Amino acid sequence: MRYIKPAFNAVLPILAFLSFSSSVSAATVSDTFEVRVTVAEVCEVTANDLDFGTYDPLDALPLISGLASIDVTCALLTPHNVGIDAGQNGTGVSDRKMIIDGAGTDTIDYTLGCAINLPPLGAVLTNCATNWGNTVGTDTFVGLGTGLPIPIIMTGTIPAGQNVPIGTYRDNPVTATVTF
């Protein structure tokens, strides 16, 4: 009977020597580094149309509508102001006008104000509740970003007693601006 010595038995001492010798002579060196990112102040705005419905010029009461929102999303803790300009047909934010469709020149006066749906973190109304304009610190909505959409309810009023021809009146474009 012949005996053949397995090759594994010969390799085992060599592997043990190599692993011992490399751990004995190993050295390390290290350094530190920084990981950094800057979070940008950023905001988004979506302005929805305000449709007053039907205006009755013979009604003694003003037509009031609060059916539109301006949705503002700003990065967490970003201070911002939301303003609305005078529109296409007005001479200022206290003189907004819708003009009759077509080639006419007849206008209907209206005002815009703001109210918040749910008080978000840091929200402050600075006179935009009665006449929403676009002068920062005077007649704008002031907020602090939460990282989530803040729905700002836009209220509109058409004063009573405006003697105007029948038809559809519009002010387009009216621009909502977020300053941050």
Secondary structure, 3 states (H helix, E strand, C coil): CCCCCCHHHHHHHHHHHHHHHHHHCCCCCCCCCCCCCCCCCCEEEEECCCCCCCCCCCCCCCEEEEEEEEEEEECCCCEEEEEECCCCCCCCCCCEEEEECCCCCCEEEEEEEEEECCCCCCCEECCCCCCCCCCCCCCCEEEECCCCCEEEEEEEEECCCCCCCCCCEECCCCCEEEEC
